[in-house]
Amino acid sequence: MESITNNEQSKPAEQATGSLIHMGQLLEYLRRVKDGRKRRGIRYRLDVILALFILAKLCGENKVYGIADWVQLRSEYLIQALDLNLKRKRMPHHSTYRRILTDEISADDLEVLFSEYLAQLPRRGQEMVIVIDGKTVRGTITTEDPFGLHLLAAYLPGEGIVLMQMVVEKDKENEIVVAPKLLQCLDLRNKVVIGDAMHTQRHLSAQIVEAGGDFVWIVKDNQANTRQAIEQLFAPEKSVPGLGCPAMDFESAQTTEKQAGRIETRQITVSSLMKDYLDWPYLGQVFKLERRFFTLATGEVETEIQYGLTSLIRQKADPEKLLSIVRSEWEIENGLHYRRDVTFQEDQTRMTDKKMGRAMAIINNLVVSLLNNQGFSNHAQARRVFNASPGKALALICGL
């Protein structure tokens, strides 16, 4: 269960305000979204529609019907707060939101603008690691399209911000094709890129280092020869009478944590011995990661061993630091994907139109990033706070 501290809860509360007429910050970026509608018959400005949609998301609504109802039920307050000049007090119908998100705006433009907006937010100085990982929007899966919409995201776990997200065509195996394009859009200088074993590719490794960054990959059967070579390095040496064992440079680090009724011990052992002869570009170290799970209730013990490689040399990443970087890969699951699935009910929201599904995912990424940037660890509670005082959410959107 997520928790929230008093300090985290008080941050947005300090931004409460009354009538919000000064439109700035996020709204300035929303004004730059190209409007595909014909001028005749337009009742609501595009930036206002998008702002209302994001506002309702911040305040706890997940589906389009609920968003439209939430806005309408607060129409008098919102019209005054946003200084809207409407002939009627009626706010946008749910079909208006759907039409805007599916037909009248470009998801690519929205992605780029939100990425620019999030890039200029104040940071906590924890930007070293970038995690790339894909997610299928299950609400878009149909009988005719069993794969649905699959998206590859680049995420800063230290900051809780989505840097960029791209569509993966057909099935998730094509992440290998999309990953280079995604990383090409990012500033990789002094960053460490980590992803799952699918992204353990030579060309992607070279691209990252030549762009000024470093990589950390887990090696599995898609790179069978490389995995076998690393595994053999860390295998126990068989002693031969009269012959000494070759000198090894192994160093290790270990962490132990108790969580959810289990004690998890992680140990990483690193070596630089393969740097000069393993066929991998810009190789700095290889490592063996051992994870041991002890269930307190049953006494059951599970073990898992993984092997990996990195461009980081020992002087830049000792075993303790490398273990921390490897662990950060899981933060995209807990910090982004879990929240989109559970808190924002993304997979439960039926969206047969992939354009709608993508737009919803982009906005969900934005709201998750905003809440993380504000210091909230419990997004469900944060949204209840905003729902009780919509002015706080409006202040966040307007940057006041």
HELIX and SHEET records of a PDB file:
HELIX    1   1 ASN A    6  ALA A   13  1                                   8    
HELIX    2   2 LEU A   26  LEU A   30  1                                   5    
HELIX    3   3 LEU A   46  LEU A   58  1                                  13    
HELIX    4   4 VAL A   64  LEU A   73  1                                  10    
HELIX    5   5 SER A   75  ALA A   81  1                                   7    
HELIX    6   6 HIS A   94  ARG A   99  1                                   6    
HELIX    7   7 ILE A  100  GLU A  104  3                                   5    
HELIX    8   8 ALA A  107  ALA A  119  1                                  13    
HELIX    9   9 ARG A  138  THR A  140  5                                   3    
HELIX   10  10 LYS A  172  ASN A  174  5                                   3    
HELIX   11  11 GLU A  175  GLN A  184  1                                  10    
HELIX   12  12 ALA A  197  HIS A  199  5                                   3    
HELIX   13  13 ARG A  202  GLU A  210  1                                   9    
HELIX   14  14 ASP A  221  GLN A  223  5                                   3    
HELIX   15  15 ALA A  224  PHE A  234  1                                  11    
HELIX   16  16 PRO A  319  ARG A  327  1                                   9    
HELIX   17  17 SER A  328  TRP A  330  5                                   3    
HELIX   18  18 GLU A  331  ILE A  332  1                                   2    
HELIX   19  19 GLU A  333  HIS A  337  3                                   5    
HELIX   20  20 TYR A  338  TYR A  338  1                                   1    
HELIX   21  21 ARG A  339  THR A  343  3                                   5    
HELIX   22  22 LYS A  354  ASN A  373  1                                  20    
HELIX   23  23 HIS A  379  ALA A  388  1                                  10    
HELIX   24  24 PRO A  390  CYS A  398  1                                   9    
SHEET    1   A 9 ILE A 161  VAL A 168  0                                        
SHEET    2   A 9 LEU A 149  LEU A 156 -1                                        
SHEET    3   A 9 VAL A 129  VAL A 137 -1                                        
SHEET    4   A 9 VAL A 192  GLY A 195  1                                        
SHEET    5   A 9 ASP A 214  VAL A 219  1                                        
SHEET    6   A 9 VAL A 301  THR A 310 -1                                        
SHEET    7   A 9 GLN A 285  THR A 295 -1                                        
SHEET    8   A 9 ARG A 262  SER A 271 -1                                        
SHEET    9   A 9 GLU A 251  GLN A 259 -1                                        
END                                                                             
